Amino acid sequence: MLPQSMTQSAPWRSDGWDLKRSIVTLRPQNILRKTSTETRAFAIWLAVWVVLGVLIGVGHVWLRTRVLELGYKRSATRSIIQKLEMEGQGLTARVETLESPARLEKVARARFNMIRVTPGQQAVLP
C-alpha cells in the first residue's frame, strides 16, 4: 500500500514553483521525519558513548596517578621506618652500655669517690 502523498497526481503547470512543490509532494512526509529521528537518536547515542569513553579514560588516568602517588608515599614511609628502626637499635645498644654494671661502678668510683662494700660494712635495717 502506497502513502497518500505518492498516489496524488502532481499538477503540471508551466510555473517552476508548482513543479518543485509537486516533486516535494511526491515524496512521503514520514521519510524525512524518520531519517531525522534516526539521525538524532544516533547522534545522542554516539554522544553518550563518547562521553562514557572520555569518563572512563579520565578515571583510568586518575587511578593510575593515584596508585603511583601512593606507591611513592609507601616507599618514603618504608625508608623512614627503616631509619627509625636503626636509630632505635642504636639507642637500645647505648642504653645497655650506659646501664652496664661495670660502667656504673667506674662512674661511681670516678665521680662520687665510692668504693665497693665489704661484707663487714653492710648494715641491716630493722
Backbone as CSV, one residue per row, in Angstrom:
resi,resn,N_x,N_y,N_z,CA_x,CA_y,CA_z,C_x,C_y,C_z
1,MET,0.836,-1.165,0.000,0.000,0.000,0.000,0.890,1.241,0.000
2,LEU,0.597,2.159,-0.879,1.401,3.369,-1.021,0.831,4.487,-0.170
3,PRO,1.705,5.359,0.332,1.190,6.514,1.082,0.379,7.411,0.170
4,GLN,-0.448,8.186,0.776,-1.344,9.058,0.030,-0.569,10.089,-0.776
5,SER,0.562,10.556,-0.255,1.325,11.570,-0.972,1.895,11.027,-2.280
6,MET,2.097,9.706,-2.378,2.638,9.145,-3.617,1.537,8.860,-4.633
7,THR,0.327,8.715,-4.186,-0.759,8.404,-5.115,-1.383,9.654,-5.710
8,GLN,-1.087,10.817,-5.142,-1.656,12.053,-5.678,-0.989,12.378,-7.008
9,SER,-1.788,12.829,-7.890,-1.224,13.250,-9.177,-0.711,14.672,-9.034
10,ALA,0.442,14.907,-9.576,1.054,16.230,-9.463,0.476,17.141,-10.514
11,PRO,0.106,18.313,-10.115,-0.389,19.263,-11.118,0.797,19.816,-11.902
12,TRP,0.834,19.541,-13.187,1.955,20.022,-14.011,1.557,21.333,-14.662
13,ARG,2.145,22.338,-14.174,1.909,23.660,-14.745,3.221,24.191,-15.274
14,SER,3.123,25.221,-15.999,4.337,25.811,-16.566,5.130,26.586,-15.520
15,ASP,4.514,26.864,-14.398,5.186,27.602,-13.336,6.231,26.702,-12.669
16,GLY,7.456,27.161,-12.519,8.529,26.372,-11.916,8.282,26.078,-10.441
17,TRP,7.658,27.004,-9.752,7.386,26.819,-8.323,6.423,25.661,-8.114
18,ASP,5.426,25.550,-8.940,4.476,24.447,-8.826,5.148,23.114,-9.116
19,LEU,6.113,23.126,-10.020,6.834,21.897,-10.328,7.635,21.426,-9.126
20,LYS,8.314,22.365,-8.475,9.100,21.997,-7.272,8.166,21.502,-6.168
21,ARG,7.049,22.174,-5.989,6.109,21.780,-4.953,5.542,20.396,-5.250
22,SER,5.323,20.099,-6.499,4.775,18.798,-6.849,5.797,17.687,-6.627
23,ILE,7.089,17.962,-6.844,8.125,16.948,-6.604,8.231,16.673,-5.107
24,VAL,8.116,17.720,-4.299,8.170,17.546,-2.848,6.966,16.747,-2.374
25,THR,5.812,16.963,-2.973,4.631,16.226,-2.533,4.674,14.775,-2.972
26,LEU,5.478,14.426,-3.953,5.601,13.027,-4.362,6.356,12.203,-3.319
27,ARG,7.191,12.862,-2.534,7.955,12.151,-1.513,7.125,12.074,-0.235
28,PRO,7.023,10.899,0.359,6.226,10.775,1.587,6.817,11.646,2.705
29,GLN,5.945,12.222,3.490,6.372,13.126,4.554,7.052,12.388,5.708
30,ASN,6.683,11.145,5.939,7.239,10.423,7.080,8.702,10.001,6.863
31,ILE,9.196,9.974,5.637,10.587,9.601,5.379,11.531,10.639,5.958
32,LEU,11.236,11.897,5.762,12.086,12.960,6.281,12.112,12.925,7.801
33,ARG,10.987,12.757,8.432,10.932,12.706,9.889,11.630,11.474,10.429
34,LYS,11.453,10.355,9.794,12.088,9.126,10.253,13.599,9.259,10.176
35,THR,14.085,9.786,9.066,15.521,9.980,8.914,16.036,10.954,9.963
36,SER,15.317,12.009,10.196,15.726,12.990,11.187,15.724,12.384,12.584
37,THR,14.709,11.619,12.898,14.613,10.980,14.210,15.723,9.959,14.390
38,GLU,15.955,9.158,13.347,17.036,8.173,13.441,18.394,8.849,13.573
39,THR,18.602,9.912,12.825,19.873,10.632,12.908,20.057,11.241,14.287
40,ARG,18.996,11.817,14.810,19.068,12.414,16.146,19.353,11.350,17.203
41,ALA,18.687,10.202,17.110,18.908,9.117,18.070,20.338,8.597,17.963
42,PHE,20.833,8.453,16.733,22.208,8.003,16.544,23.194,9.013,17.126
43,ALA,22.946,10.284,16.912,23.834,11.324,17.437,23.832,11.323,18.961
44,ILE,22.663,11.120,19.550,22.572,11.081,21.019,23.329,9.879,21.565
45,TRP,23.115,8.697,20.963,23.829,7.506,21.423,25.333,7.647,21.222
46,LEU,25.720,8.227,20.106,27.145,8.444,19.855,27.725,9.389,20.897
47,ALA,27.001,10.451,21.214,27.469,11.390,22.237,27.567,10.717,23.600
48,VAL,26.589,9.878,23.921,26.625,9.162,25.204,27.844,8.255,25.269
49,TRP,28.108,7.518,24.199,29.262,6.610,24.194,30.582,7.373,24.247
50,VAL,30.645,8.500,23.549,31.875,9.305,23.582,32.105,9.849,24.982
51,VAL,31.054,10.379,25.603,31.182,10.899,26.969,31.569,9.783,27.930
52,LEU,30.949,8.625,27.763,31.285,7.488,28.609,32.743,7.073,28.421
53,GLY,33.202,7.040,27.189,34.597,6.704,26.923,35.558,7.720,27.517
54,VAL,35.211,8.992,27.409,36.064,10.033,27.992,36.102,9.898,29.510
55,LEU,34.943,9.651,30.119,34.906,9.482,31.575,35.719,8.274,32.022
56,ILE,35.623,7.189,31.286,36.415,6.005,31.626,37.907,6.310,31.479
57,GLY,38.277,7.005,30.417,39.677,7.375,30.223,40.209,8.279,31.325
58,VAL,39.421,9.286,31.681,39.837,10.194,32.754,39.927,9.430,34.078
59,GLY,38.972,8.560,34.334,39.014,7.744,35.554,40.242,6.853,35.597
60,HIS,40.582,6.261,34.469,41.760,5.394,34.405,43.038,6.191,34.684
61,VAL,43.156,7.337,34.064,44.346,8.172,34.279,44.414,8.624,35.733
62,TRP,43.281,9.016,36.313,43.266,9.454,37.707,43.690,8.320,38.642
63,LEU,43.155,7.110,38.382,43.527,5.968,39.218,45.013,5.639,39.100
64,ARG,45.556,5.688,37.880,46.983,5.401,37.696,47.847,6.409,38.437
65,THR,47.500,7.688,38.353,48.289,8.700,39.067,48.148,8.526,40.571
66,ARG,46.976,8.156,41.033,46.767,7.923,42.475,47.595,6.727,42.938
67,VAL,47.625,5.658,42.148,48.413,4.472,42.502,49.897,4.832,42.552
68,LEU,50.377,5.589,41.577,51.780,5.998,41.590,52.094,6.870,42.800
69,GLU,51.209,7.801,43.099,51.420,8.681,44.250,51.476,7.879,45.547
70,LEU,50.556,6.930,45.707,50.554,6.100,46.906,51.785,5.194,46.962
71,GLY,52.261,4.749,45.814,53.486,3.948,45.779,54.692,4.747,46.252
72,TYR,54.776,6.009,45.807,55.878,6.861,46.262,55.783,7.123,47.760
73,LYS,54.582,7.366,48.254,54.408,7.592,49.691,54.770,6.343,50.482
74,ARG,54.402,5.188,49.966,54.718,3.926,50.647,56.229,3.715,50.708
75,SER,56.896,3.998,49.612,58.347,3.852,49.572,59.015,4.804,50.558
76,ALA,58.558,6.044,50.609,59.122,7.015,51.544,58.860,6.588,52.987
77,THR,57.679,6.075,53.245,57.346,5.624,54.599,58.212,4.439,55.005
78,ARG,58.441,3.520,54.078,59.300,2.371,54.397,60.727,2.807,54.726
79,SER,61.240,3.773,53.977,62.610,4.232,54.267,62.662,4.936,55.618
80,ILE,61.622,5.690,55.971,61.581,6.339,57.288,61.511,5.285,58.391
81,ILE,60.715,4.248,58.177,60.604,3.169,59.168,61.955,2.488,59.367
82,GLN,62.657,2.212,58.266,63.975,1.575,58.381,64.952,2.457,59.149
83,LYS,64.957,3.761,58.860,65.845,4.677,59.575,65.511,4.709,61.065
84,LEU,64.225,4.761,61.387,63.817,4.793,62.790,64.138,3.492,63.510
85,GLU,63.998,2.363,62.830,64.362,1.079,63.445,65.858,1.020,63.724
86,MET,66.662,1.496,62.783,68.112,1.502,63.006,68.464,2.450,64.157
87,GLU,67.815,3.619,64.205,68.059,4.561,65.304,67.635,3.954,66.643
88,GLY,66.519,3.241,66.650,66.048,2.574,67.868,67.029,1.507,68.337
89,GLN,67.574,0.741,67.387,68.563,-0.276,67.764,69.813,0.376,68.345
90,GLY,70.233,1.487,67.739,71.399,2.202,68.260,71.145,2.746,69.660
91,LEU,69.957,3.293,69.894,69.621,3.811,71.216,69.518,2.688,72.249
92,THR,68.978,1.544,71.838,68.904,0.402,72.752,70.306,-0.048,73.143
93,ALA,71.214,-0.109,72.193,72.594,-0.502,72.493,73.248,0.525,73.418
94,ARG,72.959,1.807,73.190,73.540,2.853,74.045,73.001,2.742,75.467
95,VAL,71.697,2.475,75.627,71.119,2.300,76.965,71.759,1.117,77.665
96,GLU,71.962,0.032,76.939,72.572,-1.156,77.548,73.995,-0.862,78.015
97,THR,74.739,-0.112,77.240,76.106,0.216,77.678,76.098,1.190,78.848
98,LEU,75.147,2.124,78.858,75.082,3.077,79.973,74.620,2.419,81.270
99,GLU,73.815,1.387,81.189,73.310,0.711,82.381,74.142,-0.506,82.788
100,SER,75.224,-0.772,82.099,76.017,-1.962,82.447,76.660,-1.774,83.838
101,PRO,76.724,-2.843,84.629,77.277,-2.741,85.988,78.741,-2.272,85.991
102,ALA,79.518,-2.685,85.051,80.930,-2.282,85.018,81.047,-0.777,84.805
103,ARG,80.241,-0.237,83.907,80.298,1.200,83.661,79.787,1.986,84.873
104,LEU,78.687,1.499,85.483,78.158,2.186,86.663,79.181,2.204,87.808
105,GLU,79.881,1.107,87.990,80.919,1.069,89.047,82.053,2.035,88.717
106,LYS,82.443,2.105,87.493,83.504,3.016,87.063,83.100,4.472,87.295
107,VAL,81.866,4.827,86.919,81.385,6.193,87.110,81.273,6.508,88.600
108,ALA,80.794,5.554,89.408,80.658,5.769,90.858,82.022,6.008,91.503
109,ARG,83.035,5.283,91.090,84.391,5.473,91.648,84.966,6.813,91.207
110,ALA,84.792,7.158,89.937,85.433,8.364,89.410,84.719,9.636,89.875
111,ARG,83.433,9.689,89.796,82.710,10.922,90.111,82.418,11.088,91.603
112,PHE,81.992,10.039,92.204,81.488,10.156,93.575,82.432,9.568,94.621
113,ASN,83.592,9.110,94.216,84.581,8.504,95.118,83.965,7.382,95.957
114,MET,83.179,6.576,95.357,82.553,5.450,96.052,83.436,4.222,95.910
115,ILE,83.329,3.322,96.883,84.070,2.061,96.821,83.093,0.919,97.021
116,ARG,83.535,-0.277,96.665,82.686,-1.449,96.829,82.635,-1.804,98.319
117,VAL,81.475,-2.190,98.781,81.251,-2.504,100.196,81.783,-3.910,100.500
118,THR,82.466,-4.019,101.624,82.941,-5.338,102.078,81.850,-5.968,102.929
119,PRO,81.882,-7.273,103.128,80.808,-7.936,103.870,80.676,-7.409,105.306
120,GLY,81.678,-6.935,105.937,81.583,-6.460,107.338,81.001,-5.064,107.420
121,GLN,80.964,-4.355,106.313,80.455,-2.978,106.335,78.959,-2.895,106.077
122,GLN,78.344,-3.960,105.782,76.914,-3.934,105.492,76.114,-3.854,106.779
123,ALA,75.090,-3.049,106.766,74.207,-2.931,107.917,72.819,-3.333,107.494
124,VAL,72.138,-4.047,108.361,70.771,-4.492,108.083,69.836,-3.606,108.870
125,LEU,68.918,-2.970,108.215,67.958,-2.084,108.862,66.760,-2.880,109.332
126,PRO,66.232,-2.507,110.534,65.075,-3.249,111.038,63.806,-2.938,110.279
